[in-house]
């Protein structure tokens, strides 16, 4: 199917907290979310392959917005070395952010941090782009993780197979 497309949100004035804008974006897309406090937003959404959980954390002291998108997928211990090799290959291809394993649950996630000094608060368009990039990368490489974890492929084979697969459904 086509890649997920975001419902866009109108820019309205300067915001001091980027999570307020993200909450607007999430609401416009009718995704489930939980805003436990001012500095944390958790979003649940369904992608093409699996459910994703997004975490947005606003560190106002250093003006940093940290963002991660976690797969609904657990890496068995026996596959951990292969998945680490795969992560290294994937991260070589990324311009922005990186894939990682969440330590407690052993789940793959895509993560990055945006720095916002004073007047450089990210606007609606930037935040929409970042959400879209994260979802696109997660959807693009989910099959590679599946091939390694359940398909018994080597990381290099999994990479090659996922690149072919995604080229076919563009």
DSSP file (Angstrom, degrees, kcal/mol; ACC not computed):
  #  RESIDUE AA STRUCTURE BP1 BP2  ACC     N-H-->O    O-->H-N    N-H-->O    O-->H-N    TCO  KAPPA ALPHA  PHI   PSI    X-CA   Y-CA   Z-CA
    1    1 A X              0   0    0      0, 0.0     3,-0.1     0, 0.0    47,-0.0   0.000 360.0 360.0 360.0 173.9    0.0    0.0    0.0
    2    2 A X        -     0   0    0      1,-0.1     3,-0.1   168,-0.0   168,-0.1  -0.320 360.0 -91.7 -68.7 155.9    1.0    3.7   -0.1
    3    3 A X        -     0   0    0      1,-0.1    -1,-0.1   167,-0.1   133,-0.1  -0.292  54.9 -86.0 -63.4 155.8    3.2    5.0    2.7
    4    4 A X        -     0   0    0     -3,-0.1     2,-0.5   128,-0.1    -1,-0.1  -0.383  45.5-151.5 -62.1 137.5    1.4    6.5    5.6
    5    5 A X        -     0   0    0     -3,-0.1     2,-0.2    -2,-0.1    -1,-0.0  -0.951   9.6-129.7-116.6 135.9    0.5   10.1    5.0
    6    6 A X        -     0   0    0     -2,-0.5     2,-0.5   122,-0.1    23,-0.0  -0.488  14.1-124.4 -79.2 145.7    0.2   12.6    7.8
    7    7 A X        -     0   0    0     18,-0.2     2,-0.1    -2,-0.2    21,-0.1  -0.815  40.0-127.8 -81.3 128.3   -2.8   14.9    8.2
    8    8 A X        -     0   0    0     -2,-0.5     2,-0.3    20,-0.1   117,-0.0  -0.438  16.4-145.4 -87.9 155.4   -1.1   18.4    8.4
    9    9 A X        -     0   0    0     -2,-0.1     2,-0.2   115,-0.0   119,-0.1  -0.886  20.3-110.8-119.7 145.6   -1.7   21.0   11.1
   10   10 A X        -     0   0    0     -2,-0.3     2,-0.3     1,-0.1     0, 0.0  -0.506  31.1-117.3 -75.5 142.8   -1.7   24.8   10.7
   11   11 A X        -     0   0    0     -2,-0.2     2,-0.3   112,-0.0     3,-0.1  -0.609  33.5-176.2 -73.0 133.2    1.1   26.8   12.2
   12   12 A X        -     0   0    0      1,-0.4    -1,-0.0    -2,-0.3    -2,-0.0  -0.747  43.9 -60.9-139.5  98.0   -0.1   29.1   15.0
   13   13 A X  S    S-     0   0    0     -2,-0.3    -1,-0.4     2,-0.0     2,-0.3   0.155  83.0 -43.0  63.8 177.2    2.3   31.5   16.7
   14   14 A X        -     0   0    0     -3,-0.1     2,-0.4   109,-0.0   109,-0.0  -0.619  54.4-156.2 -82.6 136.1    5.4   30.6   18.6
   15   15 A X        -     0   0    0     -2,-0.3     3,-0.1     1,-0.1   106,-0.1  -0.874  14.3-156.7-109.6 144.3    5.2   27.7   21.0
   16   16 A X  S    S+     0   0    0     -2,-0.4     2,-0.5     1,-0.2    -1,-0.1   0.614  87.3  48.8 -92.0 -12.8    7.5   27.3   24.0
   17   17 A X    >>  -     0   0    0      1,-0.1     3,-1.7   104,-0.0     4,-0.7  -0.946  66.2-159.0-130.1 113.0    6.9   23.6   24.2
   18   18 A X  H 3> S+     0   0    0     -2,-0.5     4,-2.4     1,-0.3     5,-0.2   0.737  89.6  71.0 -63.6 -20.1    7.2   21.5   21.0
   19   19 A X  H 3> S+     0   0    0      1,-0.2     4,-2.4     2,-0.2    -1,-0.3   0.802  90.7  60.2 -66.7 -26.2    5.1   18.7   22.6
   20   20 A X  H <> S+     0   0    0     -3,-1.7     4,-1.4     2,-0.2    -1,-0.2   0.916 108.3  43.6 -64.9 -41.2    2.1   21.1   22.3
   21   21 A X  H  X S+     0   0    0     -4,-0.7     4,-2.2     2,-0.2    -2,-0.2   0.924 112.6  52.2 -67.1 -44.7    2.5   21.1   18.5
   22   22 A X  H  X S+     0   0    0     -4,-2.4     4,-2.9     1,-0.2     5,-0.2   0.883 105.7  55.2 -59.9 -37.6    3.2   17.4   18.4
   23   23 A X  H  X S+     0   0    0     -4,-2.4     4,-2.5     1,-0.2    -1,-0.2   0.895 107.2  50.2 -62.8 -38.5   -0.1   16.8   20.4
   24   24 A X  H  X S+     0   0    0     -4,-1.4     4,-2.5     2,-0.2    -2,-0.2   0.919 111.9  47.7 -61.9 -43.9   -1.9   18.8   17.6
   25   25 A X  H  X S+     0   0    0     -4,-2.2     4,-1.4     2,-0.2   -18,-0.2   0.931 113.4  47.3 -62.7 -46.4   -0.3   16.6   14.9
   26   26 A X  H  <>S+     0   0    0     -4,-2.9     5,-2.2     1,-0.2     4,-0.2   0.900 112.8  49.0 -63.3 -42.7   -1.1   13.4   16.8
   27   27 A X  H ><5S+     0   0    0     -4,-2.5     3,-1.4     1,-0.2    -1,-0.2   0.907 107.8  54.2 -63.5 -42.9   -4.7   14.6   17.4
   28   28 A X  H 3<5S+     0   0    0     -4,-2.5    -1,-0.2     1,-0.3    -2,-0.2   0.813 110.4  47.5 -61.4 -29.6   -5.2   15.5   13.7
   29   29 A X  T 3<5S-     0   0    0     -4,-1.4    -1,-0.3    -5,-0.2    -2,-0.2   0.408 109.7-125.8 -92.6   1.7   -4.1   12.0   12.7
   30   30 A X  T < 5 +     0   0    0     -3,-1.4     2,-0.3    -4,-0.2    -3,-0.2   0.851  54.2 156.3  56.5  38.1   -6.4   10.4   15.3
   31   31 A X      < -     0   0    0     -5,-2.2     2,-0.2    14,-0.1    -1,-0.2  -0.678  48.6-107.5 -89.6 149.9   -3.6    8.5   16.9
   32   32 A X  E     +A   44   0A   0     12,-1.2    12,-3.0    -2,-0.3     2,-0.3  -0.556  48.9 171.2 -73.1 137.2   -4.0    7.3   20.5
   33   33 A X  E     -A   43   0A   0     10,-0.2     2,-0.4    -2,-0.2    10,-0.2  -0.976  28.6-153.3-146.8 163.0   -1.8    9.3   22.9
   34   34 A X  E     -A   42   0A   0      8,-2.7     8,-2.6    -2,-0.3     2,-0.8  -0.984   2.6-166.5-136.7 123.1   -1.0    9.8   26.5
   35   35 A X  E     +     0   0A   0     -2,-0.4     6,-0.2     6,-0.2     3,-0.0  -0.786  11.5 175.7-110.3  86.8    0.4   13.1   27.8
   36   36 A X  E     -     0   0A   0     -2,-0.8     2,-0.3     4,-0.2    -1,-0.2   0.872  66.9 -15.4 -62.6 -38.1    1.4   12.1   31.3
   37   37 A X  E >  S-A   40   0A   0      3,-0.8     3,-1.2    -3,-0.2    -1,-0.1  -0.869  83.7 -77.9-152.0-174.6    3.0   15.5   32.0
   38   38 A X  T 3  S+     0   0    0     -2,-0.3   -19,-0.2     1,-0.2   -18,-0.1   0.759 124.6  43.2 -62.1 -26.4    4.2   18.6   30.2
   39   39 A X  T 3  S+     0   0    0      1,-0.1    19,-2.3    18,-0.1     2,-0.4   0.246 106.0  62.4-110.4  12.3    7.4   17.1   29.1
   40   40 A X  E <   +AB  37  57A   0     -3,-1.2    -3,-0.8    17,-0.2     2,-0.4  -0.989  48.0 177.8-146.9 131.0    6.4   13.6   27.9
   41   41 A X  E     - B   0  56A   0     15,-2.4    15,-2.9    -2,-0.4     2,-0.5  -0.994   7.8-167.2-135.0 127.6    4.1   12.4   25.1
   42   42 A X  E     -AB  34  55A   0     -8,-2.6    -8,-2.7    -2,-0.4     2,-0.4  -0.964   9.5-171.3-117.4 130.2    3.5    8.7   24.3
   43   43 A X  E     -AB  33  54A   0     11,-2.7    11,-3.0    -2,-0.5     2,-0.5  -0.953   9.9-160.1-125.7 138.1    1.7    7.9   21.0
   44   44 A X  E     +AB  32  53A   0    -12,-3.0   -12,-1.2    -2,-0.4     2,-0.3  -0.966  22.9 159.5-115.4 130.8    0.4    4.5   19.8
   45   45 A X  E     - B   0  52A   0      7,-2.3     7,-3.3    -2,-0.5     2,-0.5  -0.995  37.1-119.0-149.3 157.9   -0.3    4.0   16.1
   46   46 A X  E     - B   0  51A   0     -2,-0.3     5,-0.2     5,-0.2     2,-0.1  -0.835  29.6-172.5 -97.8 126.2   -0.7    1.2   13.5
   47   47 A X        -     0   0    0      3,-3.2    88,-0.0    -2,-0.5    -1,-0.0  -0.231  44.9 -86.8 -96.8-166.4    1.8    1.0   10.7
   48   48 A X  S    S+     0   0    0      1,-0.1     3,-0.1    -2,-0.1    -2,-0.0   0.865 124.6  22.9 -71.0 -36.2    1.7   -1.2    7.6
   49   49 A X  S    S-     0   0    0      1,-0.2     2,-0.3     0, 0.0    -1,-0.1   0.783 129.4 -19.0-102.8 -33.9    3.6   -4.0    9.4
   50   50 A X  S    S-     0   0    0     -5,-0.0    -3,-3.2    23,-0.0     2,-0.3  -0.905  74.7 -72.8-159.8 179.4    3.0   -3.6   13.1
   51   51 A X  E     -B   46   0A   0     -2,-0.3    21,-1.0    -5,-0.2     2,-0.4  -0.697  42.9-154.2 -86.7 145.1    2.1   -1.2   15.9
   52   52 A X  E     -BC  45  71A   0     -7,-3.3    -7,-2.3    -2,-0.3     2,-0.5  -0.902   7.7-153.7-116.9 148.3    4.5    1.5   16.9
   53   53 A X  E     -BC  44  70A   0     17,-2.1    17,-3.3    -2,-0.4     2,-0.4  -0.983  14.8-160.8-119.8 120.6    4.9    3.3   20.1
   54   54 A X  E     -BC  43  69A   0    -11,-3.0   -11,-2.7    -2,-0.5     2,-0.5  -0.826   2.9-163.6-102.1 137.8    6.4    6.8   19.9
   55   55 A X  E     -BC  42  68A   0     13,-2.9    13,-2.4    -2,-0.4     2,-0.5  -0.982   4.1-172.9-119.6 126.6    7.9    8.6   22.8
   56   56 A X  E     -BC  41  67A   0    -15,-2.9   -15,-2.4    -2,-0.5     2,-0.5  -0.982   5.1-176.2-117.2 125.7    8.6   12.3   22.8
   57   57 A X  E     -BC  40  66A   0      9,-3.0     9,-3.1    -2,-0.5     2,-0.6  -0.984  12.3-153.9-125.6 126.8   10.5   13.8   25.7
   58   58 A X  E     - C   0  65A   0    -19,-2.3     2,-0.9    -2,-0.5     7,-0.2  -0.883   4.6-168.0-103.4 116.6   11.1   17.5   26.0
   59   59 A X  E >>> - C   0  64A   0      5,-3.4     5,-2.0    -2,-0.6     4,-0.9  -0.810   7.7-179.5-102.0  91.0   14.3   18.4   28.0
   60   60 A X  T 345S+     0   0    0     -2,-0.9     3,-0.2     1,-0.2    -1,-0.2   0.813  72.0  66.7 -68.3 -28.3   13.7   22.1   28.5
   61   61 A X  T 345S+     0   0    0      1,-0.2    -1,-0.2    -3,-0.1    -2,-0.0   0.902 119.2  22.7 -58.6 -40.8   16.9   22.7   30.5
   62   62 A X  T <45S-     0   0    0     -3,-0.6    -1,-0.2     2,-0.1    54,-0.2   0.377 107.6-119.7-107.4   4.3   19.0   22.0   27.4
   63   63 A X  T  <5 +     0   0    0     -4,-0.9    53,-3.4     1,-0.2     2,-0.4   0.904  63.2 145.2  62.3  42.5   16.3   22.7   24.8
   64   64 A X  E   < -CD  59 115A   0     -5,-2.0    -5,-3.4    51,-0.2     2,-0.6  -0.936  39.5-157.9-119.5 136.9   16.3   19.2   23.4
   65   65 A X  E     -CD  58 114A   0     49,-2.8    49,-2.7    -2,-0.4     2,-0.4  -0.948  14.0-162.4-109.3 114.0   13.5   17.2   22.0
   66   66 A X  E     -CD  57 113A   0     -9,-3.1    -9,-3.0    -2,-0.6     2,-0.4  -0.810   9.6-175.4-100.1 141.6   14.2   13.4   22.1
   67   67 A X  E     +CD  56 112A   0     45,-2.7    45,-2.4    -2,-0.4     2,-0.4  -0.996   8.0 175.4-139.4 130.1   12.1   11.2   20.0
   68   68 A X  E     -CD  55 111A   0    -13,-2.4   -13,-2.9    -2,-0.4     2,-0.5  -0.994  16.5-157.5-137.4 150.3   11.9    7.5   19.6
   69   69 A X  E     -CD  54 110A   0     41,-2.7    41,-2.3    -2,-0.4     2,-0.4  -0.963  19.6-158.4-126.6 111.1    9.7    5.1   17.7
   70   70 A X  E     -CD  53 109A   0    -17,-3.3   -17,-2.1    -2,-0.5    39,-0.2  -0.739  10.2-131.4-100.9 135.3    9.6    1.6   19.1
   71   71 A X  E     -C   52   0A   0     37,-2.7     2,-1.5    -2,-0.4   -19,-0.2  -0.471  19.1-123.4 -76.8 150.4    8.6   -1.5   17.2
   72   72 A X  S    S+     0   0    0    -21,-1.0     2,-0.3    -2,-0.1   -21,-0.2  -0.611  80.7 103.2 -87.8  73.6    6.1   -4.0   18.6
   73   73 A X        -     0   0    0     -2,-1.5    35,-0.5    35,-0.2     2,-0.4  -0.960  59.5-146.3-160.6 131.1    8.7   -6.8   18.3
   74   74 A X        -     0   0    0     -2,-0.3     2,-0.7    33,-0.2    33,-0.2  -0.868  14.5-137.0-107.9 138.3   11.0   -8.5   20.7
   75   75 A X        -     0   0    0     31,-2.6     5,-0.1    -2,-0.4     2,-0.0  -0.822  21.1-133.1 -93.8 117.6   14.4   -9.8   19.8
   76   76 A X    >   -     0   0    0     -2,-0.7     3,-1.8     1,-0.1     4,-0.5  -0.381  21.6-115.7 -66.3 148.7   15.2  -13.3   21.2
   77   77 A X  G >  S+     0   0    0      1,-0.3     3,-1.4     2,-0.2     4,-0.4   0.861 114.5  59.9 -52.5 -39.6   18.5  -13.6   22.9
   78   78 A X  G 3  S+     0   0    0      1,-0.3    -1,-0.3     2,-0.1     4,-0.2   0.748 109.6  43.0 -63.6 -22.8   19.7  -16.1   20.3
   79   79 A X  G <> S+     0   0    0     -3,-1.8     4,-2.6     1,-0.1    -1,-0.3   0.402  85.0  98.8-101.3   1.4   19.2  -13.5   17.6
   80   80 A X  H <> S+     0   0    0     -3,-1.4     4,-2.4    -4,-0.5     5,-0.2   0.897  81.5  49.2 -63.3 -41.8   20.7  -10.5   19.4
   81   81 A X  H  > S+     0   0    0     -4,-0.4     4,-2.0     1,-0.2    -1,-0.2   0.927 113.1  47.8 -62.5 -43.9   24.2  -10.6   17.8
   82   82 A X  H  > S+     0   0    0     -4,-0.2     4,-2.4     1,-0.2    -1,-0.2   0.904 110.9  51.3 -62.5 -40.8   22.6  -10.8   14.3
   83   83 A X  H  X S+     0   0    0     -4,-2.6     4,-2.8     1,-0.2    -1,-0.2   0.889 107.2  53.4 -65.7 -37.8   20.3   -7.9   15.1
   84   84 A X  H  X S+     0   0    0     -4,-2.4     4,-1.9     2,-0.2    -1,-0.2   0.901 109.1  49.2 -62.8 -39.3   23.2   -5.9   16.3
   85   85 A X  H  X S+     0   0    0     -4,-2.0     4,-1.9     2,-0.2    -2,-0.2   0.920 111.4  49.7 -62.5 -42.7   25.0   -6.5   13.0
   86   86 A X  H  X S+     0   0    0     -4,-2.4     4,-2.9     1,-0.2     5,-0.2   0.919 107.0  54.8 -61.9 -44.0   21.8   -5.5   11.2
   87   87 A X  H  X S+     0   0    0     -4,-2.8     4,-2.9     1,-0.2    12,-0.3   0.906 106.5  51.6 -56.2 -43.0   21.6   -2.3   13.2
   88   88 A X  H  X S+     0   0    0     -4,-1.9     4,-1.2     1,-0.2    -1,-0.2   0.909 112.0  46.4 -62.3 -41.4   25.1   -1.3   12.2
   89   89 A X  H  X S+     0   0    0     -4,-1.9     4,-0.6     2,-0.2    -2,-0.2   0.922 113.9  47.6 -66.7 -43.8   24.2   -1.9    8.5
   90   90 A X  H >X S+     0   0    0     -4,-2.9     3,-1.7     1,-0.2     4,-0.6   0.935 108.7  54.0 -61.8 -45.9   20.9    0.1    8.8
   91   91 A X  H >< S+     0   0    0     -4,-2.9     3,-0.7     1,-0.3    -1,-0.2   0.785  99.2  63.5 -64.6 -25.9   22.5    3.0   10.6
   92   92 A X  H 3< S+     0   0    0     -4,-1.2    -1,-0.3     1,-0.2    -2,-0.2   0.768 105.0  47.4 -63.3 -25.2   25.1    3.3    7.8
   93   93 A X  H << S+     0   0    0     -3,-1.7     2,-0.3    -4,-0.6    -1,-0.2   0.548  92.5  98.0 -94.1  -9.0   22.2    4.1    5.5
   94   94 A X    <<  -     0   0    0     -3,-0.7     3,-0.1    -4,-0.6     5,-0.0  -0.617  46.0-172.2 -90.5 139.6   20.5    6.7    7.6
   95   95 A X  S    S+     0   0    0     -2,-0.3     2,-0.4     1,-0.3    -1,-0.1   0.719  80.6  31.1 -89.1 -27.8   20.9   10.5    7.3
   96   96 A X  S    S-     0   0    0     37,-0.1    -1,-0.3    16,-0.0    15,-0.0  -0.996 113.9 -11.8-139.1 132.2   19.0   11.3   10.4
   97   97 A X        -     0   0    0     -2,-0.4     2,-0.3    16,-0.1    15,-0.2  -0.071  68.8-114.6  73.4-177.9   18.6    9.4   13.7
   98   98 A X  E     -E  111   0A   0     13,-2.1    13,-2.9    -3,-0.0     2,-0.3  -0.991  12.7-111.6-154.7 157.4   19.6    5.8   14.3
   99   99 A X  E     +E  110   0A   0     -2,-0.3     2,-0.3   -12,-0.3    11,-0.2  -0.692  42.3 163.4 -90.0 149.6   18.2    2.4   15.1
  100  100 A X  E     -E  109   0A   0      9,-2.5     9,-2.5    -2,-0.3     2,-0.5  -0.912  37.9-105.3-152.6 170.5   18.9    0.9   18.5
  101  101 A X  E     -E  108   0A   0     -2,-0.3     2,-0.5     7,-0.2     7,-0.2  -0.954  29.1-128.6-109.2 129.9   17.7   -1.8   20.8
  102  102 A X  E  >> -E  107   0A   0      5,-3.2     4,-1.9    -2,-0.5     5,-0.7  -0.649  23.0-143.2 -73.4 124.3   15.7   -0.8   23.9
  103  103 A X  T  45S+     0   0    0     -2,-0.5    -1,-0.1     1,-0.2     0, 0.0   0.908  87.9  45.8 -65.9 -49.4   17.6   -2.6   26.7
  104  104 A X  T  45S+     0   0    0      1,-0.2    -1,-0.2     2,-0.1    -2,-0.0   0.939 128.1  24.3 -60.6 -48.9   14.8   -3.6   29.1
  105  105 A X  T  45S-     0   0    0      2,-0.1   -30,-0.3   -31,-0.0    -1,-0.2   0.522  95.4-130.5-100.0  -5.8   12.4   -5.1   26.5
  106  106 A X  T  <5 +     0   0    0     -4,-1.9   -31,-2.6     1,-0.2     2,-0.4   0.896  56.2 146.9  59.8  39.3   14.9   -5.9   23.7
  107  107 A X  E   < - E   0 102A   0     -5,-0.7    -5,-3.2   -33,-0.2    -1,-0.2  -0.885  50.7-114.9-109.9 140.4   12.8   -4.2   21.1
  108  108 A X  E     + E   0 101A   0    -35,-0.5   -37,-2.7    -2,-0.4     2,-0.3  -0.408  39.6 176.4 -67.4 146.0   14.1   -2.3   18.1
  109  109 A X  E     -DE  70 100A   0     -9,-2.5    -9,-2.5   -39,-0.2     2,-0.4  -0.991  29.2-133.0-148.1 157.7   13.5    1.4   18.0
  110  110 A X  E     +DE  69  99A   0    -41,-2.3   -41,-2.7    -2,-0.3     2,-0.4  -0.924  35.7 179.4-107.9 134.1   14.4    4.4   15.9
  111  111 A X  E     +DE  68  98A   0    -13,-2.9   -13,-2.1    -2,-0.4     2,-0.3  -0.982  15.0 155.2-141.2 146.1   15.7    7.4   17.8
  112  112 A X  E     -D   67   0A   0    -45,-2.4   -45,-2.7    -2,-0.4     2,-0.4  -0.980  25.4-135.7-158.2 169.1   16.9   11.0   17.4
  113  113 A X  E     -D   66   0A   0     -2,-0.3     2,-0.5   -47,-0.2   -47,-0.2  -0.985   9.4-154.5-129.5 136.9   17.2   14.3   19.2
  114  114 A X  E     -D   65   0A   0    -49,-2.7   -49,-2.8    -2,-0.4     2,-0.4  -0.940  12.5-144.7-110.2 129.8   16.5   17.8   17.9
  115  115 A X  E     -D   64   0A   0     -2,-0.5     2,-0.5   -51,-0.2   -51,-0.2  -0.804  13.8-171.6 -95.0 136.3   18.2   20.7   19.5
  116  116 A X        -     0   0    0    -53,-3.4     2,-0.7    -2,-0.4     5,-0.2  -0.850   2.3-168.1-130.5  94.7   16.2   23.9   19.9
  117  117 A X    >   -     0   0    0     -2,-0.5     3,-3.1     3,-0.2     2,-0.2  -0.749  52.7 -71.4 -88.2 120.6   18.2   26.9   21.0
  118  118 A X  T 3  S+     0   0    0     -2,-0.7     3,-0.4     1,-0.3    -1,-0.0  -0.052 129.8  21.7  44.3 -95.5   16.1   29.9   22.0
  119  119 A X  T 3  S+     0   0    0      1,-0.2    -1,-0.3    -2,-0.2    -2,-0.0   0.464 109.3  79.6 -83.7  -1.8   14.7   31.2   18.7
  120  120 A X    <   +     0   0    0     -3,-3.1    -1,-0.2     2,-0.0     2,-0.2  -0.092  56.2 151.3-102.3  38.1   15.2   27.9   16.8
  121  121 A X        -     0   0    0     -3,-0.4     2,-0.1    -5,-0.2    -5,-0.1  -0.483  54.4-108.9 -64.8 130.6   12.1   26.1   18.2
  122  122 A X        -     0   0    0     -2,-0.2    -1,-0.1     1,-0.1     2,-0.1  -0.395  35.8-141.4 -65.1 136.8   11.0   23.6   15.5
  123  123 A X     >  -     0   0    0     -2,-0.1     4,-2.3  -109,-0.0     5,-0.2  -0.221  31.7 -85.8 -87.9-176.9    7.8   24.6   13.8
  124  124 A X  H  > S+     0   0    0      1,-0.2     4,-2.8     2,-0.2     5,-0.2   0.921 125.8  51.6 -54.9 -49.1    4.8   22.4   12.7
  125  125 A X  H  > S+     0   0    0      1,-0.2     4,-2.4     2,-0.2    -1,-0.2   0.906 110.6  47.9 -60.8 -43.2    6.4   21.6    9.4
  126  126 A X  H  > S+     0   0    0      2,-0.2     4,-2.4     1,-0.2    -1,-0.2   0.935 113.2  47.4 -62.3 -46.4    9.7   20.4   10.9
  127  127 A X  H  X S+     0   0    0     -4,-2.3     4,-2.3     1,-0.2    -2,-0.2   0.893 111.4  51.0 -65.2 -39.2    8.0   18.3   13.5
  128  128 A X  H  X S+     0   0    0     -4,-2.8     4,-2.5    -5,-0.2    -1,-0.2   0.923 110.2  50.4 -61.4 -43.3    5.7   16.7   10.9
  129  129 A X  H  X S+     0   0    0     -4,-2.4     4,-3.0    -5,-0.2    -2,-0.2   0.921 109.9  50.1 -59.5 -44.3    8.7   15.9    8.7
  130  130 A X  H  X S+     0   0    0     -4,-2.4     4,-2.3     2,-0.2    -1,-0.2   0.904 111.4  47.3 -64.7 -41.9   10.5   14.3   11.7
  131  131 A X  H  X S+     0   0    0     -4,-2.3     4,-2.4     1,-0.2    -1,-0.2   0.928 114.4  48.0 -62.2 -44.1    7.5   12.1   12.5
  132  132 A X  H  X S+     0   0    0     -4,-2.5     4,-2.7     2,-0.2    -2,-0.2   0.900 110.2  50.7 -65.9 -41.3    7.1   11.2    8.9
  133  133 A X  H  X S+     0   0    0     -4,-3.0     4,-2.7     2,-0.2     5,-0.2   0.936 111.1  49.3 -60.7 -46.3   10.8   10.3    8.5
  134  134 A X  H  X S+     0   0    0     -4,-2.3     4,-2.4     1,-0.2    -2,-0.2   0.933 113.6  45.1 -60.3 -46.8   10.8    8.1   11.6
  135  135 A X  H  X S+     0   0    0     -4,-2.4     4,-2.7     1,-0.2     5,-0.2   0.904 112.7  51.7 -64.2 -40.6    7.7    6.2   10.4
  136  136 A X  H  X S+     0   0    0     -4,-2.7     4,-2.4     1,-0.2    -2,-0.2   0.926 112.0  45.5 -62.5 -45.2    9.1    5.9    6.9
  137  137 A X  H  X S+     0   0    0     -4,-2.7     4,-2.1     2,-0.2    -1,-0.2   0.904 113.9  49.4 -66.2 -41.0   12.4    4.4    8.1
  138  138 A X  H  X S+     0   0    0     -4,-2.4     4,-1.3    -5,-0.2    -2,-0.2   0.923 114.8  43.9 -64.4 -43.6   10.6    2.1   10.5
  139  139 A X  H  X S+     0   0    0     -4,-2.7     4,-0.5     1,-0.2    -1,-0.2   0.879 112.9  53.3 -67.1 -37.5    8.2    0.8    7.8
  140  140 A X  H  < S+     0   0    0     -4,-2.4     4,-0.2    -5,-0.2    -2,-0.2   0.885 119.5  31.1 -66.6 -38.5   11.1    0.5    5.3
  141  141 A X  H  X S+     0   0    0     -4,-2.1     4,-1.6     1,-0.2     3,-0.4   0.462  89.1  95.1-105.8  -1.2   13.3   -1.6    7.5
  142  142 A X  H  X S+     0   0    0     -4,-1.3     4,-2.3     1,-0.2     3,-0.2   0.920  84.8  55.3 -53.6 -44.5   10.8   -3.6    9.5
  143  143 A X  H  X S+     0   0    0     -4,-0.5     4,-3.0     1,-0.2    -1,-0.2   0.865 102.0  57.5 -58.9 -34.6   11.0   -6.5    7.0
  144  144 A X  H  > S+     0   0    0     -3,-0.4     4,-1.8     2,-0.2    -1,-0.2   0.921 107.9  46.6 -62.1 -42.7   14.8   -6.6    7.5
  145  145 A X  H  X S+     0   0    0     -4,-1.6     4,-3.0    -3,-0.2     5,-0.3   0.920 112.9  50.2 -62.9 -42.9   14.2   -7.2   11.3
  146  146 A X  H  X>S+     0   0    0     -4,-2.3     4,-2.7     1,-0.2     5,-1.7   0.915 107.6  53.0 -61.3 -43.3   11.6   -9.8   10.5
  147  147 A X  H  <5S+     0   0    0     -4,-3.0     6,-2.4     3,-0.2    -1,-0.2   0.888 115.6  40.7 -60.7 -38.8   13.9  -11.7    8.1
  148  148 A X  H  <5S+     0   0    0     -4,-1.8     4,-0.4     4,-0.2    -2,-0.2   0.931 121.6  39.4 -74.7 -45.7   16.6  -11.9   10.7
  149  149 A X  H  <5S+     0   0    0     -4,-3.0    -3,-0.2    -5,-0.2    -2,-0.2   0.931 138.4   7.1 -75.4 -45.5   14.5  -12.7   13.7
  150  150 A X  T  <5S+     0   0    0     -4,-2.7    -3,-0.2    -5,-0.3    -2,-0.1   0.686 124.8  58.2-110.1 -24.5   11.9  -15.1   12.2
  151  151 A X  S   <S-     0   0    0     -5,-1.7    -3,-0.2     2,-0.1    -4,-0.2   0.557  93.8-130.9 -89.3  -6.3   13.1  -15.8    8.7
  152  152 A X        +     0   0    0     -4,-0.4    -4,-0.2    -6,-0.3     2,-0.2   0.688  54.9 147.7  68.5  18.4   16.5  -17.1    9.7
  153  153 A X        -     0   0    0     -6,-2.4    -1,-0.2    -9,-0.1     2,-0.1  -0.528  52.8-110.8 -85.2 154.2   18.4  -14.9    7.2
  154  154 A X     >  -     0   0    0     -2,-0.2     4,-2.8     1,-0.1     5,-0.2  -0.475  36.5-107.5 -71.2 153.8   21.8  -13.4    7.8
  155  155 A X  H  > S+     0   0    0      1,-0.2     4,-2.5     2,-0.2     5,-0.2   0.877 120.0  51.9 -53.2 -41.0   21.8   -9.6    8.3
  156  156 A X  H  > S+     0   0    0      2,-0.2     4,-2.2     1,-0.2    -1,-0.2   0.913 112.4  45.6 -64.4 -40.7   23.3   -9.0    4.8
  157  157 A X  H  > S+     0   0    0     -3,-0.2     4,-3.0     2,-0.2     5,-0.2   0.913 112.0  52.1 -65.1 -41.9   20.6  -11.1    3.1
  158  158 A X  H  X S+     0   0    0     -4,-2.8     4,-2.5     2,-0.2    -2,-0.2   0.906 109.6  49.2 -62.0 -42.0   18.0   -9.5    5.2
  159  159 A X  H  X S+     0   0    0     -4,-2.5     4,-2.2    -5,-0.2    -1,-0.2   0.953 113.1  46.5 -60.3 -50.3   19.2   -6.0    4.1
  160  160 A X  H  X S+     0   0    0     -4,-2.2     4,-2.0     1,-0.2    -2,-0.2   0.922 113.7  48.7 -59.6 -45.3   19.2   -7.0    0.5
  161  161 A X  H  X S+     0   0    0     -4,-3.0     4,-2.7     1,-0.2    -1,-0.2   0.897 111.4  49.1 -64.2 -40.7   15.8   -8.6    0.7
  162  162 A X  H  X S+     0   0    0     -4,-2.5     4,-2.4    -5,-0.2    -1,-0.2   0.864 109.1  52.7 -70.5 -32.6   14.2   -5.6    2.5
  163  163 A X  H  X S+     0   0    0     -4,-2.2     4,-1.8     2,-0.2    -1,-0.2   0.908 112.8  44.5 -66.6 -40.6   15.6   -3.2   -0.1
  164  164 A X  H  X S+     0   0    0     -4,-2.0     4,-2.0    -5,-0.2    -2,-0.2   0.943 112.6  52.9 -64.4 -48.4   14.1   -5.3   -3.0
  165  165 A X  H  X S+     0   0    0     -4,-2.7     4,-0.8     1,-0.2    -2,-0.2   0.907 112.0  43.5 -54.7 -47.6   10.9   -5.6   -1.1
  166  166 A X  H  < S+     0   0    0     -4,-2.4     3,-0.4     1,-0.2    -1,-0.2   0.839 109.4  56.6 -72.8 -31.4   10.5   -1.8   -0.5
  167  167 A X  H >< S+     0   0    0     -4,-1.8     3,-0.9     1,-0.2    -1,-0.2   0.875 104.8  55.8 -63.4 -33.8   11.5   -1.0   -4.1
  168  168 A X  H 3< S+     0   0    0     -4,-2.0    -1,-0.2     1,-0.2    -2,-0.2   0.756 109.7  42.6 -71.4 -24.4    8.7   -3.2   -5.3
  169  169 A X  T 3<        0   0    0     -4,-0.8    -1,-0.2    -3,-0.4    -2,-0.2   0.172 360.0 360.0-112.0  22.1    6.0   -1.4   -3.4
  170  170 A X    <         0   0    0     -3,-0.9    -1,-0.2    -4,-0.2  -167,-0.1   0.508 360.0 360.0 -69.0 360.0    6.9    2.2   -4.0
